[in-house]
Amino acid sequence: MVAGSLAIQLWLIFSGGVDANSGEDGGTASILVRLWRLFSFFTVESNVVVLVVCVLLILDPVRRGWWWDVARINALLAITITGLVFAVVLAPQLSFTGAALVATVGFHYVAPWATVVGWLVLGPRLGFQWSKIAGAFILPIAWLVYIFVQGPATGWYPYTFLDVTEIGLGRALANALLVLVLALVIALVYRLLDARVPAALESTTSTGAR
């Protein structure tokens, strides 16, 4: 689903269609600028991480390792935030039809909740140690730093709730902090579920302290 949605979105960009994240057609922006913007959306980045993690899980369903667990936790948290923020904040502001609708459903609805259900039902369990949770926040925090650094230079922000030119730096930073706090709360919930809910694919190695 992620690969298909990404393929549709790339086709839309190269054919002059709209972006399935913002609903914009790019205006006079070049193809390179539109591609840069596409991969600057946290939605797309989280979906790509999920895609990579899922492919590696297919190759080795009981793969273990600290960094591997961090990558999976990051994918799980990031895609959950993508689904929640889009459904609650962004979806009421946007309207899609045709291929863009298919892509946005794949990015924002199917991929997030299929990922959560897949982890919850199949596993394997991750052993949500505090160090792993902290490691999973490296990418989201780095992305936020990137967005706030590039914004003044380009005048472009991927989401309205982070758009400093529209709502001011203070409010944009507060919104970013709110999303990080939400992610931490979700991580705590997932930590409890990971430790208590059995999964179909359990690793044969110890998951360590939880």
C-alpha positions as CSV (number, residue, x, y, z in Angstrom):
1,M,0.0,0.0,0.0
2,V,2.8,2.4,0.8
3,A,4.7,1.6,-2.3
4,G,1.6,2.0,-4.4
5,S,0.6,5.3,-2.8
6,L,4.1,6.6,-3.3
7,A,4.1,5.5,-7.0
8,I,0.8,7.3,-7.5
9,Q,2.0,10.5,-5.8
10,L,5.2,10.5,-8.0
11,W,3.1,10.1,-11.1
12,L,0.9,13.0,-10.0
13,I,3.9,15.2,-9.5
14,F,5.4,14.4,-12.9
15,S,2.0,14.8,-14.6
16,G,1.2,18.1,-13.0
17,G,-1.3,16.7,-10.5
18,V,-1.9,17.6,-6.9
19,D,0.0,16.6,-3.8
20,A,-1.8,14.1,-1.7
21,N,-0.5,15.7,1.4
22,S,-1.4,19.3,0.8
23,G,-3.8,19.3,-2.1
24,E,-1.6,21.8,-3.9
25,D,-0.7,21.5,-7.6
26,G,2.7,23.1,-7.1
27,G,1.9,26.2,-9.1
28,T,5.0,27.4,-10.9
29,A,7.3,25.2,-8.8
30,S,9.7,23.0,-10.8
31,I,9.6,19.2,-10.6
32,L,12.7,19.2,-8.4
33,V,11.1,21.6,-5.9
34,R,7.9,19.5,-5.9
35,L,9.9,16.4,-5.2
36,W,11.9,18.1,-2.4
37,R,8.6,19.2,-0.9
38,L,7.1,15.8,-1.2
39,F,9.9,14.1,0.8
40,S,9.8,17.0,3.3
41,F,6.4,15.9,4.5
42,F,6.6,13.9,7.7
43,T,3.7,11.8,6.2
44,V,5.9,10.6,3.4
45,E,9.0,10.1,5.6
46,S,7.1,8.0,8.1
47,N,5.5,5.9,5.3
48,V,8.9,5.3,3.8
49,V,10.3,4.2,7.1
50,V,7.3,1.8,7.5
51,L,7.9,0.5,4.0
52,V,11.6,-0.3,4.7
53,V,10.8,-1.9,8.1
54,C,8.1,-4.0,6.6
55,V,10.3,-5.3,3.8
56,L,13.0,-6.2,6.3
57,L,10.4,-7.9,8.5
58,I,9.4,-10.1,5.6
59,L,13.0,-11.1,5.0
60,D,13.5,-11.9,8.8
61,P,10.3,-11.8,11.0
62,V,12.3,-12.3,14.2
63,R,15.2,-10.0,13.5
64,R,16.7,-8.6,16.7
65,G,19.0,-5.8,17.7
66,W,18.8,-2.5,19.6
67,W,19.0,-0.3,16.5
68,W,16.5,-2.6,14.7
69,D,14.0,-2.2,17.6
70,V,14.6,1.5,17.6
71,A,13.8,1.6,13.9
72,R,10.6,-0.4,14.4
73,I,9.5,1.8,17.3
74,N,10.2,4.9,15.3
75,A,8.1,3.5,12.4
76,L,5.3,2.6,14.7
77,L,5.2,5.9,16.5
78,A,5.8,8.1,13.4
79,I,3.0,6.4,11.4
80,T,0.6,6.6,14.3
81,I,1.2,10.3,14.6
82,T,0.7,10.6,10.8
83,G,-2.6,9.0,11.0
84,L,-3.9,10.9,14.1
85,V,-2.7,14.3,13.0
86,F,-4.1,14.0,9.5
87,A,-7.5,12.7,10.7
88,V,-7.9,15.3,13.5
89,V,-6.1,18.4,12.2
90,L,-5.5,18.2,8.4
91,A,-8.3,16.1,6.9
92,P,-11.1,18.7,7.7
93,Q,-9.1,21.3,5.7
94,L,-8.4,19.1,2.6
95,S,-10.5,17.5,-0.2
96,F,-9.2,15.0,-2.7
97,T,-10.6,13.2,-5.7
98,G,-9.3,10.6,-8.2
99,A,-5.7,9.3,-7.9
100,A,-4.9,11.9,-5.2
101,L,-7.7,10.4,-3.0
102,V,-6.3,6.9,-3.5
103,A,-2.8,8.1,-2.5
104,T,-3.9,10.0,0.5
105,V,-6.1,7.1,1.8
106,G,-3.1,4.9,1.5
107,F,-0.7,7.3,3.2
108,H,-3.0,8.5,5.9
109,Y,-5.5,5.8,6.7
110,V,-4.5,2.3,5.5
111,A,-0.7,2.4,6.2
112,P,-1.0,3.9,9.8
113,W,-3.7,1.5,11.1
114,A,-2.4,-1.5,9.2
115,T,1.0,-0.9,10.8
116,V,-0.5,-0.7,14.3
117,V,-2.7,-3.7,13.9
118,G,0.1,-5.7,12.3
119,W,2.4,-5.0,15.3
120,L,-0.3,-5.6,17.8
121,V,-1.5,-8.9,16.4
122,L,1.7,-10.3,14.8
123,G,4.6,-8.7,16.6
124,P,7.3,-9.6,17.2
125,R,7.4,-7.7,20.5
126,L,10.0,-4.9,20.9
127,G,10.9,-4.6,24.5
128,F,10.1,-0.9,24.8
129,Q,13.1,0.1,26.9
130,W,13.4,3.8,27.7
131,S,16.6,4.0,25.7
132,K,14.8,2.6,22.6
133,I,12.0,5.1,23.0
134,A,14.5,7.9,23.2
135,G,16.2,6.6,20.2
136,A,13.0,6.5,18.3
137,F,12.5,10.3,18.8
138,I,15.8,11.1,17.0
139,L,14.3,11.2,13.6
140,P,11.1,13.3,14.5
141,I,13.2,15.8,16.4
142,A,15.7,16.1,13.5
143,W,12.8,16.5,11.1
144,L,11.4,19.4,13.2
145,V,14.8,21.1,13.3
146,Y,15.1,20.8,9.6
147,I,11.6,22.2,9.0
148,F,12.2,25.3,11.2
149,V,15.7,25.9,9.7
150,Q,14.7,25.6,6.1
151,G,11.4,27.6,6.5
152,P,12.9,31.1,6.8
153,A,15.1,30.4,3.7
154,T,12.4,29.0,1.5
155,G,9.2,30.5,2.8
156,W,7.6,27.0,2.7
157,Y,6.3,24.8,5.5
158,P,4.7,21.4,5.0
159,Y,1.9,21.9,7.5
160,T,-0.2,24.9,8.5
161,F,0.2,24.2,12.2
162,L,4.0,24.6,11.8
163,D,3.9,27.6,9.4
164,V,5.8,30.3,11.1
165,T,4.8,32.9,8.5
166,E,1.1,32.3,9.2
167,I,0.9,31.6,12.9
168,G,4.2,32.9,14.4
169,L,7.2,31.1,15.7
170,G,5.9,30.7,19.3
171,R,2.7,29.0,18.3
172,A,4.5,26.8,15.7
173,L,7.0,25.7,18.4
174,A,4.1,25.0,20.8
175,N,2.3,22.9,18.2
176,A,5.5,21.0,17.5
177,L,6.0,20.3,21.3
178,L,2.4,19.2,21.6
179,V,2.9,16.6,18.8
180,L,6.1,15.3,20.6
181,V,4.2,15.1,23.9
182,L,1.4,13.2,22.1
183,A,4.0,10.8,20.6
184,L,5.5,10.2,24.1
185,V,2.0,9.4,25.5
186,I,1.4,6.9,22.6
187,A,4.9,5.4,23.3
188,L,3.9,4.8,26.9
189,V,0.6,3.1,25.8
190,Y,2.5,1.0,23.3
191,R,5.0,0.0,26.0
192,L,2.3,-1.4,28.2
193,L,0.6,-3.2,25.3
194,D,4.0,-4.6,24.1
195,A,4.6,-6.1,27.5
196,R,1.2,-7.5,28.1
197,V,-0.5,-8.5,24.8
198,P,0.7,-11.7,23.2
199,A,1.7,-11.7,19.5
200,A,1.7,-14.4,16.8
201,L,5.4,-13.8,16.0
202,E,7.5,-13.9,19.2
203,S,11.2,-13.7,19.0
204,T,13.2,-16.6,20.3
205,T,15.6,-14.2,22.0
206,S,14.9,-12.2,25.1
207,T,13.5,-8.7,24.5
208,G,15.3,-7.4,27.6
209,A,13.8,-5.2,30.3
210,R,10.6,-3.5,29.5
